Amino acid sequence: MSDALDSAKPIKKPKRVLPEHFKSYTGVWVFIEHERGHAHPVSWELLGKGRQLADSLGVTLAGVILGGTDDGVRALTDEAIAYGADRCYLMQSEVLADYRNQPYTAGMTTLVNTYQPEVLLLGATTQGRDLAGSVATTLLTGLTADCTGLEIDMSDRSLLSSRPTFGGSLMCTIVNLATRPQMATVRPRVMPMPERDATRSGEVVTHALDLTEDSVVTKLVDFIPDARADKPQLAFADFIVSGGRGLGKPENFDKVFDLAKVLGAEVGASRPAVHAGWVDPERQVGQSGKTVRPKFYLAAGISGAVQHRVGMEGADVIAAINLDAKAPIFDVANYALVGNALELLPALRDAFERRLAAARARRAAAPATADTGEHA
Ligand SMILES: Cc1cc2nc3c(=O)[nH]c(=O)nc-3n(C[C@H](O)[C@H](O)[C@H](O)COP(=O)(O)OP(=O)(O)OC[C@H]3O[C@@H](n4cnc5c(N)ncnc54)[C@H](O)[C@@H]3O)c2cc1C
C-alpha cells in the first residue's frame, strides 16, 4: 500500500451538496504535536503530505501550534515553516502548557471556527487520536482515523481518505460530503518525511485562548517523562531485521538479534512471534503493531500476510528469507532469499561482519577519505 491512492478510481458518491456556509472554508491544516516544545516527527510527515494536498487545491498549508508560553513552543513555528507550512496559527497559554483534552479541544475548535480550514490532519498518536475525536465531535464534522492514503478529488475538492478495513483484507475510501473541516489522522511513518528547508519563510498568526485554569476540569499533578525512550524505537529505525513464526522457537530469535546487532538494526517481529511471547510487544510490525519506514527491512520466516505488510511495505529496500518460494512476502521484496532462515541468518551475520570490518579497516587506513561509500 502506498501513501497515495494509486488505484484512485472514480468513486461513486451519493449526491450530498455541501451546505453554503461551508463553501468559504479553505486551506489545509496540520496539528503540530509536541511535548514541552519537542515536536513529534509525525507532524513534519503530515506537513509533507499536507503540502501536496494544499498544492492540489491551490490553497495555503498551515501548521497549528498550541502550547505553553515558553519560547520553545514559539520556535516550532520556524520548524513548521521549514517543513513546508506557509503559515502557522500559534496559540499560547498557561492552560495549554501540557496536553489536556479540554483546553486543547477548546483551542483547536476556536481556531477552526475563526479561520475555517477545509482539511485538518493530525497524527494517529495517543495525543492526536484523543484530540481528533473530541474536536470532530465538538465541531460535528467527519473524521477518518488511521489513514494510509490521502488525495484530493478535484471534481468537488473533497478529501479522499483511504484506510484498511475488515481486518486489513479490504481498502476503503471515506469522503466527508457535507461538513467541514474534513478531518483525518495518520499513523507515524505512514507518510515520508519531507526535506527540511531552513530558507523558507512564512506568516505567524497568534490567537489568544479565552479559557482560565479554574474552568479546566483536569489538573496536572505530575509530569513523568516518557519511559519508552530506552525501548525499541522501531518506527524511526533505518534498519530493521524482523522474525516470524517460521523461526520455530524463541531461542532461534537470537539469530535475528545477532544479525541486527552487526547491522546496527532494530529487531521487529510478526504478531505470532509476539503472541508466543518470543519478543516484546513493542516490536510487533503491522496493522495492530508499528508502521515502519526504514531504509532496509529484512523479514525472516514471515509469510507476508497483508496485516504484516501494511506495517512495513513503505521500506526503501525489502529482503525476505523464506523456505517457500511462493510466500506472499516475496511479492513486496526487492531481494528474495529462498532457504532456511536458521542457516541464512547466521550466514548473513558472518558475511556482514567480515565486510563491515574490512570497510572499517580501509577507513582507518585512509583517514582523509571521509566516506568510502560502504554502509551496512
Ligand atoms: C485484525 C488482525 C490484525 C493483525 N495484525 C498483525 C500485525 O500487526 N502484524 C502481523 O505480523 N500480523 C498481524 N496479524 C496476523 C496476520 O494475519 C498473520 O497471521 C501473521 O502476520 C503471520 O505471521 P508469520 O508470517 O510470522 O507466520 P506464518 O504466516 O505462519 O508464516 C511463517 C512463514 O515462515 C516460513 N518458514 C517456516 N520455517 C522457515 C524457516 N526455517 N526458514 C525460513 N522460512 C520459514 C513459512 O514458509 C511461512 O511463510 C493480524 C491479523 C488480524 C486478523
The ligand as an ORCA input file, in Angstrom:
! r2SCAN-3c Opt
* xyz 0 1
  C      -7.049     -7.884     12.849
  C      -5.705     -8.516     12.625
  C      -4.580     -7.776     12.897
  C      -3.312     -8.351     12.686
  N      -2.198     -7.589     12.914
  C      -0.995     -8.102     12.628
  C       0.182     -7.310     12.796
  O       0.146     -6.172     13.261
  N       1.358     -7.877     12.462
  C       1.475     -9.159     11.970
  O       2.593     -9.600     11.684
  N       0.380     -9.920     11.828
  C      -0.835     -9.430     12.157
  N      -1.925    -10.222     12.010
  C      -1.726    -11.666     11.723
  C      -1.511    -11.958     10.242
  O      -2.741    -12.175      9.614
  C      -0.659    -13.241     10.065
  O      -1.297    -14.312     10.718
  C       0.763    -13.098     10.575
  O       1.376    -11.940     10.052
  C       1.577    -14.312     10.193
  O       2.795    -14.264     10.871
  P       4.058    -15.070     10.330
  O       4.326    -14.649      8.938
  O       5.128    -14.927     11.343
  O       3.564    -16.582     10.417
  P       3.097    -17.577      9.277
  O       2.016    -16.986      8.450
  O       2.829    -18.860      9.957
  O       4.366    -17.694      8.340
  C       5.559    -18.340      8.681
  C       6.424    -18.329      7.427
  O       7.706    -18.838      7.746
  C       8.130    -19.687      6.691
  N       9.111    -20.599      7.287
  C       8.884    -21.678      8.093
  N      10.046    -22.187      8.517
  C      11.032    -21.435      7.954
  C      12.450    -21.466      8.011
  N      13.122    -22.383      8.769
  N      13.142    -20.554      7.287
  C      12.502    -19.624      6.527
  N      11.161    -19.543      6.450
  C      10.440    -20.445      7.163
  C       6.889    -20.340      6.155
  O       7.076    -20.753      4.820
  C       5.873    -19.208      6.295
  O       5.828    -18.429      5.097
  C      -3.208     -9.674     12.219
  C      -4.358    -10.415     11.959
  C      -5.595     -9.851     12.155
  C      -6.812    -10.658     11.840
*
